[in-house]
Amino acid sequence: MNRPRHYACAVAIVLLAACASTPSSNREASMFSQQRATDHRDGDDLLTAGLGLAGLRAMVPPAFADSAKPTPAELRRRALWSSWRGIADLAPGGGYGDLYGSTANVPGREFSAFATLPGAHQPHRVLLQLPDAFDANKRCVVVTASSGSRGVYGAIAVAGAWGLPRGCAVVHTDKGTGSDYYDLDAGQGIAADGTVAGADAALAFKPVPASGHGVAWKHAHSQDNPEADWGRHLKQAAQFALATLNEQLPQQAPFTFDNTRIIAVGVSNAGGAVLRAAEDAEPWLDAVVAGEPNVLVEGHGTRSLLDYGTEAALLMPCALPALGIPAAPGADAKCAALAAQGVLAGADLKAQQQDALAKLSASGWTHGAMQAGSISVAFDLWRAVAVGYASAYGRYPHDAHPCGYRYSALGADLSPRAATNNERAAWWADASGIPPGAGVGIIDPQPAADLGLTGLQCLRALWMGDGEDARRVRKGAQETRAGLPRAGLPVVVIHGTDDGLVPQAFTSAPYVIMANSAGRDVRYWQVRNAQHFDAFLGFPQYGAVWLPLLPYVYEALDRVDAHLDGKGALPASAVIKTVPRAGKPLEAAHLAMPR
């Protein structure tokens, strides 16, 4: 049931009233459009769209009745299925739903909109989930952002799974990223309800120029460098939540930052986003929990994702065999080519592999991080990240990547082609927000015989070089640096010591040193035998070695919430000595949760 017109007017009135009474909020006032309101009960719900744990575990996504024209309800259900499976280990024996986490049936309503930051070219999505069992006495709102570059439901397994069963409202933002792809050939993008619409419709993302061939996507091609504003995206989402609660629960209004508990939580990119939100001097946040945060600070060994990602894209395939990990296809030829160019030293393959390992170790990579980094090598994630982030940092349009990359649907021979109706219709639900995936691939301008090395070296030069494009890209990366959290704000940071995508040595560790050195009270859980991707632990070879990080995020939220209630202390910093489960079902003893 949609009630957009009445809802839009009501939210606008409440928001204007709130801004008029709060000068600082007025400066950051949200601009909302395309408001929607939907009910989710009776075989549908907020947390799993009625799928439950069994439905989320299904290997095949929920079907569309008409694959070329799925309904908004079908798209939502499939987006939730995809978002859950991209973040959580749902495999039997992994402990989800038994030892930790929840897939409870939570009936309620959703309210969504496009929100636009002042000066931004493109909107970001905001979505409030209001459970019928909202605890009016506690007045709790969990604000979150999608992990990675995922769509607006990308944090459902993090914030939704913790907050909704407890009676908290949960408000999400895609933080200017997301799966709102635009088909340049067809001149079509994604509307507010997830369906495909033409260029004249109100779209979640319409690139400039909106012509050409292939596919454009918001994180890379908005020309906004959204990562620089992730903290502001979160605050707008929180403002949207309060305005909506005021309209929907008038007997309990007003809901303000002063009388409503606001807890921010996120993992990966969203972990960095909540730490950026923590900088705000206005005391709108009550606590922050950041899991495996992609965060850049000043000094203390910090490194930008584009810096260490381009380094890993070039060297890690060669280094992994020196750690006892089998070489990826084509890795040996890449080692020889890099040696011929003087990038690697060594007269034979083994010596070249050892030199690659030595270079990575010297730049701060631990063996644990490199071993887990093999996942990103296997899935070509280093290149995917580097291509997209270089475009975002440099604020390049889709037709001006400095290394010549672009995106398109691919034919059987990997040549670019036009996307089909069925592919386009499923993008919003299926795409992770960063190609390749969901039928969209990366087009390398170099021939296949080049092994991708020319492009990778161009990407590396955008960080290491001194040309105009390099300076432009590095400037964008510098704009994402985090500052100190507000004094007195409880902050808990959780990171796996074996994280191979966002290594703690380059991200959370420098952040905690910076914050604690300045007198901020940041608690830090370092979890042994945990890496970046809980979702991959369903693969036996990964689940035997590594443990999930989500249980620690939920536990930190429990303890922060209890502390805010006056019922416990904040969690003490700890190095958590876990026990790998070695193929056995996960038990509490494996997690070694600090008490």
Salt bridges, closest charged atoms under 4 A:
GLU28 OE1 - ARG232 NE 3.21
ASP39 OD2 - ARG3 NH1 3.54
ASP39 OD1 - ARG41 NH1 3.97
ASP44 OD2 - HIS40 ND1 2.67
ASP44 OD1 - ARG76 NH1 3.01
ASP89 OD2 - ARG581 NH2 3.99
GLU110 OE1 - HIS40 NE2 3.63
GLU110 OE2 - ARG76 NH2 2.92
ASP132 OD2 - ARG41 NE 2.72
ASP174 OD2 - LYS218 NZ 3.05
ASP180 OD1 - ARG125 NH2 2.91
ASP180 OD2 - LYS218 NZ 3.38
ASP183 OD2 - ARG424 NE 2.88
ASP185 OD1 - HIS213 ND1 2.68
ASP224 OD1 - HIS121 ND1 2.70
ASP229 OD1 - ARG232 NH1 3.11
GLU247 OE2 - HIS6 NE2 3.29
GLU279 OE2 - ARG276 NE 2.44
ASP280 OD2 - LYS235 NZ 2.90
GLU282 OE1 - LYS235 NZ 2.60
GLU292 OE1 - HIS532 ND1 3.59
GLU298 OE1 - ARG481 NE 3.51
ASP307 OD2 - ARG303 NE 3.03
ASP307 OD1 - ARG460 NH1 2.89
GLU311 OE1 - ARG303 NH1 3.02
ASP355 OD2 - LYS359 NZ 2.63
ASP380 OD2 - ARG383 NH2 2.86
GLU423 OE2 - ARG417 NH2 2.66
ASP430 OD2 - ARG78 NH2 2.81
ASP466 OD1 - ARG471 NH1 3.85
GLU479 OE1 - ARG395 NH2 2.86
GLU479 OE2 - LYS475 NZ 2.92
ASP499 OD2 - HIS495 NE2 3.00
ASP499 OD2 - HIS532 ND1 2.77
ASP521 OD1 - ARG523 NE 2.68
GLU555 OE2 - ARG559 NE 2.93
GLU555 OE2 - ARG595 NH1 3.22
ASP558 OD1 - ARG166 NH2 2.95
ASP561 OD2 - LYS138 NZ 2.48
ASP561 OD1 - ARG261 NH1 2.90
ASP565 OD2 - LYS138 NZ 3.52
ASP565 OD1 - ARG261 NH2 2.90
